[in-house]
Amino acid sequence: MGGYWGRSGCATEIGDSLYARAVVFQAGARRCALVSLDLISVSAETVAHIRGQIAARVDISPDAVMICASHTHSGPLTLVYRGMGVVDEGYLADVISAAAESVENAFAMRKEVRLYYARPRAEIGQNRRSSRGPVIRHAHALWCEGEGGRVATLFQYACHPVVLGAENLKISGDFAGEAARLIERDAGGTAHFFNGACGDINPFQTNADESAVRTVGGELASAVLAARSGAQELSNEQINWHLRTVELPLRRLESLRKQSLILALKLIGRAMLKRRDRGALNAARARLDWALDARSAQANDSQAFSIQGIAVGPLVFMGFEGELFARYQRDMEAIDPEVVVCGLANGCIGYVPTADEYERGGYEIDEAYKVYPGTRGVGPESEDIIRAAAEDILSCLRDKSANSP
């Protein structure tokens, strides 16, 4: 399973079915696709394979396809995380095929729809690093409605799906999967969840049970469902997209490698003394693997990072290849309230903090990058690069819409 490097074992049963869901928008000859996966994350390489299969089935530009993971921590391992086991390549191949098939099916089922949008208040999350830290207190919701009823509901909220903790060994979509299920049940059509800038946001209930999942998921679903009555109809039918890759500087960690290696060996020793603490042993081994990898890693100074904008009428779905901190979303929405930030989009390089958070340290700054395939996290200089690229993409998309016939 993916999500916790100290988990005590593999999945023992399926609590929830997991889905690949897709929505295809078309205006004239221009088409785009948004795909949501009930998974922890996928790599940029997996995204490339999905886009390739989609292109072989449907006439949609690969640059107009956004692949987003819900980030449930109770799903299968689909990205190489240290300390979490080995990715099942057969299952990953099924994921790629299912994602492409979902787009193909959505394309074949296209209907004339009207779009309605709202930003309902939703408060199921809290800043997990500081009680005074940024929190997103609303969701984004887009309803696609045809003559025969609702075709699809797209909803976004910024929060880690970690209601279920490391002790849980059931496959689950966590609160995001539950919210989608309830929306589909009560509103009809398909429900597509997109996580926001969730890097430093957890739900109020964590390390809890399935009843808590139902409660938290129910609160989010209720907020989305209730907001439909006051939603604004979107009249602009333009579709545009822009995909860009930037290079983010990596942190310098040479002085910490030896210390980390010694710490990892000590942790393994302690875990072995406990014998029964498999989770602690997995975590210690993960740190050791990182320390060894860091000693032999090539001296790359930057990390490729994908940013994608897809404009559906006046809304812009802005995808970022990582776990952005909430301040990014809050600031982007202040600049343009019709931007829908999508984290864990088109891959995941790890946590992407804002520059002001580095001095405070903590798990997301000092530890989490050791879980990911790389050996160094992105540095505080990354914020300016990300903001400049995102603002440029947004400006480009707005100009295209203004100049389109």
N, C-alpha and C positions, 0 to 999 in steps of 0.2 A: 504494500500500500504506500501511497505517497502522502507526505504531509508532516510526519514527525520522525525525526531520526532516532528517537529513543523508544520507538514502538516495540512491544514485547513479542510480537508475532505477526504472521500473515493473516489475510482476511479469512474468516471462518464461514461467513454466509453473506447473502445479498439482502440488505435491508431495503434499498430502493433500486429501481431500475435507473440506469443512467442513459442520457440521450445526447445525440447530435441533432441540433435543430438549426434550420436555415430559413432565412427570408430573403427573397430576391425582389429588388425594386427595379422597375423599368419605366422610363419616360422617353417616348420616341424610340430611338435606336440605342440609347444609353442604358446600361444595366450595371447593377452592383449586387453584391451578396454579403450578408452578415451571418456568420456561423457561430453558434454558441455550443460549447462542449462542457458536459458535466464532469470535468477533470481538474486535477491540481494545476496542470500546465502542460504545454508541449514545447518542443524545441523549434527553433527557426527552420531547421532541416525538415522536421515533420510538416511544418506549415508549407514549405516549398513542395513537398510531395502531395499534400492535399490540393494545393493550387494547381499542380500539374494534372492531377486526376480530374479536377473540375474543368480545366481547359479542354481536356480530351472529350468531355461529355456535353459541355454547354458553352455557348458563345458569350463568355464573360471574360473580360481582361483580368489576368491574375492580379494586377495592381488595384483592381476594384473589388477584391475579395478580402474581407477581414475575418480572421479566425481568433475567437476569444474563448478562454477557459474560465469557468466559474470560480476556480481555485478551491473547490472542496478538498478538505484535508482527510476525507474518508473515502476516497476513490482509489482506483488502481494507480500504480507507479507508471507514469508515462513520460517522465523526464529523468535523466540520470542525476539523482540526488545522493550524495555520500551518506552512508549509514542507513539507507532505506531498502537495500536489496538490489536486485537486477531487474531491469525493464524486460517485460515479456514482449519480444519482438513480434510474435504472432498476434498478440492482442493489439499492439500498436498498428500493425497492418490493418486489422479490422477497424480501428478508429479512423485511419486515413480513408478507407473505403466508405465507411458510414458517413463521414463528413461530406465526401464528394457526392454520395448518393442523396444526402439530404438536400444539397443544392440542386441536383438534377430533378428531384421530386418537386421542390418548391418552384423551379422554373416551369415545369410541366403543368403546375396547378395555378398559374397566374390568373388573377381576377382583377377587374377594375375595383379600386378601393378609394375611400376617402381617409385621410390621415388626421388624427386628433392627438394633441400633445398637452401634457401637464407636468408640473413639478410638485407632486404631493409631498406633504411633510411626512417624514418617516424617521423615527429615532430608536433604532434597535442597536446602534453602535456607539462605542466610546473610544477615545484615544487611549491606546494601551500603554503609551510611554509616559503620558502626563495628563493629569486631570484637567489641566489648563491648555492642553494641546488642541490643535484644530480637529473639528468633527464635522462631517457632512450631515446635515439634518433634513435632507430631502432625497427623494428618488426622482428619476426621470421616467416618464411613461409615454409610449407612443402606441396608439391603437390604429390598426388597419381594418377598416370596416367596409364590407361589400354589401350588395343588395340582399344576399341571403344570410347576413349576420357577420359576426366578427371573424376575420380571417387570422389575425395574429395580434399579440400584445408584446411589445418590446419594453422591458423595464430594466433600469440600472440603479444600483445602489453600491456605495463604497463600504465594504466590510468583509473581513476575513470569514469565510464559512468554517468556523471552528467551534460551533456549539458542541459538537462531539469531540472529545479529546483523544489523547494517545492511547488510552485504554480501550477505546472502541475498535472492534475488529470486524464490524459489519460495513459492507459497501453502502455508501450513502451520498446523496447530493447535498446533505446538510440543509440549512435553512433556505438556500437558494433553490434547491430542487423541490423542497416542500412548497415554497411560494409559487413556483411555476405550476406545480400540480394543482394547487388550489385555484389559481387563476384560470387554468384550462377547464377545470371542473365547473366553475361558476360563470365564466364568461364565454366559453366556447373558443374554438380555434386553438392555435398553438401559443405558448408563452415562452419568451426568450429572455433569459437573464444575462446581463452584462455587468461584470464587476467594475467598480470605479477605482479611484485612487485609494486603495485599501491598505497600503503598506503599514500604516501605524494605527489601523482601526480594527478592533475586535467587537463581537457582539457583547451585550451585557451579561449574557449567560455563556460560559465556556466550561469545558470539561464536564458537560452535563449529559443528559440522556435523550432518548427519542421524544419524550413528551416535551422537552424544552425545544427541540427542533420544530415540533408542530406549533408551539407557542410563538417562537420567533418568526418562523416562516409565515405563520398566520397573520402576524402583525404587519409584515411587509406586504403580503397579498391583499389584506384589507385596505391598506393605504392606497395601493394601486387601483383596486377595484372601485373604491369610493370616489376617486378623483375623476373618473370618466365623465360624470355628470356635468362638471364644470370645465371640461377640456376645450382647448382652442383648436379650431379647424385650420389645418395648414393648406394654403392655396397654391403655393409655389410648387411646380412639378419638376424642377430642375434636379438632375443627378450629376454630380461631379466627384472626382477623387484625386488624391495626390499621395504618393508613397515616397518616403525619403529615408535614407539611412545616414545617421551621423556617427561620429566616433567620439566616445566618451573617455576621458582620461581615467586611468586606474590609480588606486592608492599605492603608495610606496610602503611595503611591508617587510623589507629585508631584515630589519632589526628584530622582528617578532618571530621569525621562522624557528630559530633555535629554541626560544622560550616555549613556543607552541608545541614543538616536538617533545620537549621534556614534560610539559603539562599533559599531553595526550598519553604518554607512557605511564604517568602517574595515575591517570584516570582509568586506564585499562587495568592496572594493578589493583586499584580499589574495587573495580567492578568484578574482577575475577575472585577477589576475596569474598565478595558477597555471593558469588556463584549463581544465585537464582535471578539476579537482576540483569536480565537479558537486554532490556532497554538501555540501561546505563552502559553496558558493554558495547552495544551498537553505536551509541553516541561517542564513546571514547575511541572506538575504531575509526569512526568517521573523521574525528579530529586528527588522528594519526595519519590516515590516508591523505588528508589535506596537507599536513605538515610535510609529508614525503613528496607529494606532488609539487608543493611550493618550492622545495629545494631543487627540483629538477625542471621546473617550468621555464619555458622560453621567456625572454624579457620583453614581452609585449607591453606596450604602454597605453593601449587604448582598447576599448570594447565597442564593437559595432552595435548599434541600437536603432531599431526601426520605429518610425513615427508615421502614422497613416491617417489621413483625413478622408472621410466619405460624407459628402453632403447629400442629404435627402430632403429636398425642399430647403427650408431655412435652417434645419437641424444639421449639425456637423458631428458625426461620430468620430472622435479623435482617439485612435488606438496607440498605446505605448507598450513597448516590449519589456515590461517589468512590473514590479510592485511599487508603484509611485506612492509617495506620502501624500496625505490628504491636502496639504497646503497647495500642491500643484492644482488640484481640481478646484479648490475654493478660489484661487486667484484667476484661473482661466475662466471660470463662470462669472467672475466679477467683470472681466473684460468683455465677455460675450455670453450672455445667459443661455443661448441656444447651442452651446457646445456640450456634448455628452462624452465625458472622458471614459474611455474603456481601458482599464489596466489589463495586464497579462494578455495582450493582443499580439498575435503573430509571433509568439515565442515568449520567453521569460529569461532575462539575464540575472534576476535577483532583485534585491531591494534597491530602490532609487530614492534616497532621502533628499530633502532640501538641504542647502548648504549650512543653514543655521543649526541643524541637528547633529552635526558631526562632533562638536565639542562635548555634547552630552553623552556620547557613546551609547552603550546598551546593546542588546542582542542584535537588533537590525543593523547596527553599525559595525560592531566588533566580532560578531560570531556568524551571522547568517550566511555570509558569502562563502564560508567554508563548506556549506552544504551543496552549493551549486557546482557545476562542472569546472568553472574557472577557479583560480586561486586567489584573486584579488577583487575586491569590490570597487565600484566606481567612486571617483573622488568628488569633493564638494564643488569643484570647478564645472561639474557636469550640469548643474542647474542652469547656468546662463546659456549653455549650448542647447539644452532641451527647450527652454522657454523661447529662445530666438527662433529655433526651427519650427516649433508649434505655431507661434504667432505668424511666421512667414507662410506656413501651409494654410492657416486659416485665412489670411489675407488673400492668398492665391485663389482659394475656393470661393471667397466672397466676390472677388473680381470676376471670376468665370461666370458666376450666377448672374451678376449684374449685366454682363455683356452678352449673355446667351439670348437668342431670339425667343 
